[in-house]
Amino acid sequence: MITPRLYRRSLGHAFQVRLLLLYVVGSLIPAIFAAMPLRRVLSNLLDHSPRAKDLVAALDSHAAIDILRQFGDAQTSGSVATGFATAIVAALLVGPFLAGAALLVARAEETVRTRALLASAGENYGRMFRVALTGLVPLALAAAVSGAFFKTARNAAERALTESDAVRGGRLAMLATVLLVFLAQLCVDAARAMFAAEPYRKSAILAFWAGVRLLVRRPLRSIGLGLTTLLAGGGVAIALLLLRLRIPQQGPGSVLLAFLVAQLAAAGIGWHRTARIVGFAELARADAADRERRSAFATLPPEPAPPAPIPALGTRSAVLDALAPPVSLPPPVAANPAERLPLSFEPSPGANRALSGPRHSGT
């Protein structure tokens, strides 16, 4: 499969409005769990302030410092932490549902209906949940290795002679951490795509191992697919969030507009995740077809060698005959030597008469 065609098909086929709306609804569930304790804290701080409307539109430095001080309270920080923990658990539970819906998009060639999306999400929820649990292993390994990188960078910063040397180690550790997390996410998405390319699969561990092998066999296309989908979907999401920050939220209309822009950003993230699953499914199918072609070619019996040409009998080479030394041949010997006559013999007239006349007896 040609690489640009793979990227275009992944992004184009994943852009389905019904699936993106499902991602928006799914992202609202953990967001609500995280926003509820924050709303209670901010309500206690800002509801009785005479500058409440201005602070809702934009926080100044003094108000931000007061809010951060309030988060230092044990009760406040505990409720906020509980809300964020609940949001993380909700995201872990909702994520497999959305991934199961994306599997149907990766399998189908046409636009998928909402009922079919929900049916696929429910049917594949167990397998996608097991893949999510298996994906915690590479993420934990990435966290452990990144911790070692930061520890090494911190030790190097203590021995550094200049500030630039100390900062360089931290930046390299951060870059390595981002790269490791990116590769871990690629492995998890490739494992999800294996269920779309090979629907008969049941084991999440074997699917994860197959996804890792796909990344090893096709490293450039896999990394390129991950970067392309990340730049497309993630870039759209970041641009929309920056636009949302510029919307002055001074009334119900502007607040609603900011909310809609934020949901479009969530749809951009869903587009990115779905496009990656679609691309890995296409890449897995192409890789399987390529390996099957190679194995079939390897099992074919070798063609028999053509028979050696048989030299024609009685053929002579004119060049060899010309180069051969002359050979003296003896004169041919007749069967009866008495009948052999010399070449210069001429019979006399009397002999002719004697031979031509009648033979007389001696009497």
C-alpha positions in Angstrom: 0.0 0.0 0.0 1.3 3.5 -0.9 2.0 5.5 2.2 0.2 8.8 1.3 -2.9 6.9 0.3 -2.8 5.1 3.7 -2.7 8.5 5.5 -5.5 10.0 3.3 -7.8 7.1 3.7 -7.2 7.0 7.5 -8.1 10.6 8.0 -10.9 10.6 5.4 -12.7 7.4 6.5 -12.4 8.3 10.2 -14.2 11.6 9.7 -17.8 10.4 10.3 -20.1 12.7 12.1 -22.0 10.1 14.1 -18.8 8.6 15.5 -17.5 12.1 16.4 -20.7 13.0 18.1 -20.4 9.8 20.1 -16.9 10.8 21.1 -18.2 14.2 22.2 -20.8 12.6 24.4 -18.3 10.1 25.8 -15.8 12.9 26.7 -18.5 14.8 28.5 -19.0 12.0 31.1 -15.5 12.3 32.7 -15.5 16.0 32.3 -18.7 16.3 34.4 -17.1 14.2 37.2 -14.1 16.5 37.2 -16.1 19.7 37.0 -18.6 19.1 39.8 -16.1 19.6 42.7 -14.5 22.5 40.9 -17.9 24.1 40.5 -18.6 23.8 44.2 -15.2 25.3 45.2 -15.5 28.2 42.7 -19.1 28.8 43.8 -18.1 29.2 47.4 -15.4 31.7 46.4 -17.0 33.8 43.7 -20.8 33.7 44.1 -20.8 36.5 46.7 -18.1 38.6 45.1 -19.2 42.0 43.6 -16.9 41.3 40.6 -18.4 37.9 39.9 -19.3 38.7 36.3 -15.9 40.1 35.5 -14.2 37.1 37.1 -16.2 34.7 35.1 -15.1 36.4 31.9 -11.4 36.5 32.9 -9.4 35.9 36.1 -7.0 38.6 37.1 -3.8 37.8 39.0 -5.2 38.6 42.4 -8.2 36.4 42.0 -6.1 33.6 40.6 -3.8 33.8 43.7 -6.7 33.7 46.1 -8.2 30.6 44.3 -4.8 28.8 44.4 -4.6 29.5 48.1 -8.0 28.1 48.7 -6.9 24.9 47.0 -4.2 24.5 49.7 -7.0 23.7 52.1 -7.1 20.0 52.9 -10.9 19.6 52.5 -10.9 21.6 49.2 -8.0 19.7 47.7 -9.4 16.4 48.8 -12.8 17.0 47.1 -11.0 18.2 43.9 -8.7 15.1 44.0 -11.7 12.8 44.4 -13.4 14.4 41.5 -10.3 14.0 39.3 -9.9 10.4 40.3 -13.5 9.7 39.5 -13.0 11.4 36.1 -10.0 9.2 35.4 -11.9 6.0 36.2 -14.8 7.2 34.1 -12.5 7.9 31.2 -11.0 4.4 31.5 -14.5 2.9 31.4 -15.8 5.0 28.5 -12.6 4.7 26.4 -13.2 1.0 25.5 -16.8 1.8 24.5 -15.6 4.4 22.0 -12.8 2.2 20.7 -15.3 -0.6 20.1 -17.4 1.8 18.0 -14.2 2.8 16.1 -13.6 -0.8 15.2 -16.7 -1.0 13.0 -15.5 2.1 11.2 -12.2 0.5 10.5 -13.9 -2.6 9.2 -16.6 -1.0 7.0 -16.1 0.6 3.7 -19.1 2.9 3.9 -20.6 5.3 6.4 -21.8 3.6 9.6 -25.2 4.1 11.2 -25.6 5.1 14.9 -27.3 1.8 15.8 -24.5 -0.2 14.3 -21.9 1.9 16.1 -23.6 1.3 19.5 -23.9 -2.4 18.7 -20.2 -2.7 17.8 -19.3 -0.7 21.0 -21.2 -3.1 23.2 -20.0 -6.2 21.4 -16.3 -5.3 21.5 -16.3 -3.6 24.9 -14.8 -6.6 26.7 -11.9 -7.0 24.3 -11.2 -3.2 24.2 -11.2 -3.1 28.0 -8.7 -5.9 28.2 -6.5 -4.0 25.6 -6.7 -0.9 27.8 -5.5 -3.0 30.8 -2.7 -4.5 28.8 -1.8 -1.0 27.6 -1.0 0.0 31.1 2.1 -2.2 30.9 4.0 -0.2 28.2 2.8 3.1 29.8 4.2 1.9 33.2 7.5 1.0 31.5 7.6 4.4 29.8 7.0 6.1 33.2 9.8 4.0 34.8 12.3 4.7 32.0 11.4 8.4 32.0 11.9 8.6 35.7 15.4 7.2 35.3 16.0 9.8 32.6 14.9 12.6 34.8 17.0 11.3 37.7 20.1 11.1 35.4 19.4 14.7 34.2 19.0 15.9 37.8 22.4 14.4 38.7 24.0 15.8 35.6 22.5 19.3 36.5 24.2 19.1 39.9 27.5 18.6 38.3 27.0 21.1 35.4 29.2 24.1 35.2 26.8 26.3 33.3 23.1 26.9 33.4 22.7 25.9 29.8 24.2 22.4 30.5 21.8 21.9 33.4 18.8 22.9 31.4 19.8 20.7 28.4 19.6 17.5 30.4 16.1 18.3 31.6 15.0 19.0 28.0 16.4 15.8 26.7 14.7 13.9 29.5 11.4 15.5 28.6 11.9 14.8 24.9 12.6 11.1 25.7 9.5 10.9 27.9 7.3 12.3 25.1 8.8 9.8 22.7 8.3 6.8 25.0 4.7 7.8 25.7 4.1 8.2 22.0 5.5 4.8 21.2 3.4 3.2 24.0 0.2 4.8 22.6 1.1 3.5 19.1 1.4 0.0 20.5 -2.0 0.2 22.2 -3.7 1.6 19.1 -2.1 -1.1 16.9 -3.4 -3.7 19.3 -6.9 -2.3 19.0 -6.6 -2.2 15.2 -5.7 -5.9 15.2 -9.3 -6.7 16.3 -10.5 -4.7 13.2 -8.1 -6.4 10.8 -8.6 -9.9 12.3 -12.1 -10.1 13.9 -11.6 -13.7 15.0 -9.1 -12.6 17.6 -10.1 -12.9 21.3 -6.9 -12.5 23.3 -5.8 -8.9 24.1 -2.3 -10.0 25.0 -1.8 -11.7 21.6 -3.3 -8.7 19.8 -0.9 -6.5 21.7 2.0 -8.7 20.7 0.8 -8.7 17.1 0.6 -4.9 17.2 4.2 -4.6 18.5 5.4 -6.9 15.7 3.6 -4.8 13.2 5.4 -1.7 14.5 8.7 -3.6 14.2 8.1 -4.7 10.7 6.7 -1.4 9.4 8.4 1.2 11.7 8.4 4.2 9.2 4.8 3.8 8.2 3.7 3.2 11.8 5.5 6.3 13.1 4.4 8.4 10.1 0.8 7.3 10.7 0.9 8.2 14.4 2.5 11.6 13.6 0.1 12.4 10.8 -3.0 11.6 12.8 -1.6 13.5 15.8 -0.8 16.6 13.8 -4.2 16.5 12.1 -6.6 15.8 15.0 -4.4 17.2 17.8 -3.6 20.3 15.8 -7.3 21.0 15.2 -8.1 20.5 18.8 -5.3 22.8 20.0 -6.4 25.5 17.5 -10.0 25.3 18.7 -9.0 25.5 22.3 -6.9 28.6 21.6 -9.9 30.1 19.9 -12.1 29.3 22.9 -9.7 31.2 25.2 -10.2 34.3 23.0 -14.0 34.2 23.4 -15.2 36.7 26.0 -17.6 34.7 28.2 -19.7 37.6 29.4 -23.2 36.3 28.7 -25.2 33.1 28.0 -24.5 33.2 24.3 -20.8 33.6 24.6 -20.6 30.9 27.2 -22.6 28.5 25.0 -20.3 29.4 22.0 -17.2 28.6 24.1 -18.8 25.3 25.2 -19.5 24.3 21.6 -15.9 25.1 20.5 -14.6 23.0 23.4 -16.8 20.1 22.2 -15.4 20.5 18.7 -12.0 20.2 20.2 -13.0 16.9 21.8 -14.3 15.7 18.4 -10.9 16.5 17.0 -9.3 14.2 19.5 -11.8 11.5 18.6 -11.0 12.0 14.9 -7.3 11.5 15.7 -7.9 8.3 17.7 -10.2 6.8 15.1 -7.9 7.7 12.2 -5.1 5.9 13.9 -7.1 2.7 14.4 -8.3 2.8 10.8 -4.8 3.3 9.5 -3.3 0.5 11.6 -6.1 -1.8 10.5 -5.3 -1.0 6.8 -1.6 -1.5 7.5 -2.1 -4.8 9.2 -4.2 -6.1 6.3 -1.6 -5.0 3.8 1.2 -6.6 5.9 -0.7 -9.9 6.2 -1.3 -10.0 2.4 2.4 -9.3 1.7 3.5 -12.0 4.1 1.1 -14.5 2.6 2.4 -13.6 -0.9 5.9 -14.2 0.2 5.1 -17.5 1.9 3.3 -18.8 -1.2 6.2 -17.8 -3.4 8.6 -19.6 -1.0 6.6 -22.9 -1.1 6.5 -23.1 -4.9 8.6 -26.0 -6.3 11.7 -24.9 -8.2 11.3 -24.9 -11.9 13.3 -27.7 -13.7 16.4 -26.7 -15.5 16.2 -26.7 -19.3 17.8 -29.8 -20.9 21.3 -29.4 -22.2 21.5 -29.0 -26.0 22.4 -32.2 -27.8 25.1 -31.7 -30.4 24.0 -32.6 -33.9 25.7 -35.7 -35.4 28.0 -35.3 -38.3 28.4 -31.6 -37.9 31.9 -30.3 -38.4 33.5 -26.9 -37.7 34.9 -25.2 -40.7 37.3 -23.2 -38.6 38.7 -26.4 -36.9 39.0 -28.1 -40.2 41.0 -25.2 -41.6 43.3 -25.2 -38.6 43.9 -28.9 -38.5 47.3 -30.1 -40.0 47.2 -31.9 -43.4 46.9 -35.7 -43.3 48.2 -37.9 -46.1 45.8 -40.6 -47.0 46.9 -43.9 -48.8 45.6 -44.6 -52.2 42.4 -46.7 -52.4 43.0 -50.4 -53.0 40.7 -52.2 -55.4 39.2 -55.5 -54.7 41.0 -57.3 -57.6 44.6 -55.9 -58.1 44.8 -57.6 -61.6 42.0 -55.4 -63.0 43.9 -52.2 -62.0 45.4 -50.5 -65.1 48.0 -47.8 -65.2 46.6 -44.4 -66.1 49.0 -44.0 -69.1 48.2 -47.4 -70.7 47.1 -47.3 -74.3 46.3 -50.6 -76.0 48.0 -51.3 -79.4 45.9 -51.8 -82.6 46.8 -55.5 -82.6 45.7 -55.9 -79.1 42.4 -54.3 -80.0 42.0 -56.7 -82.8 42.9 -59.6 -80.7 40.4 -58.6 -78.1 37.7 -57.8 -80.5 38.1 -60.8 -82.8 36.8 -64.4 -82.3 38.9 -66.6 -80.1 40.5 -69.6 -82.0 41.7 -72.7 -80.6 45.3 -73.8 -80.9 44.4 -76.5 -83.3 
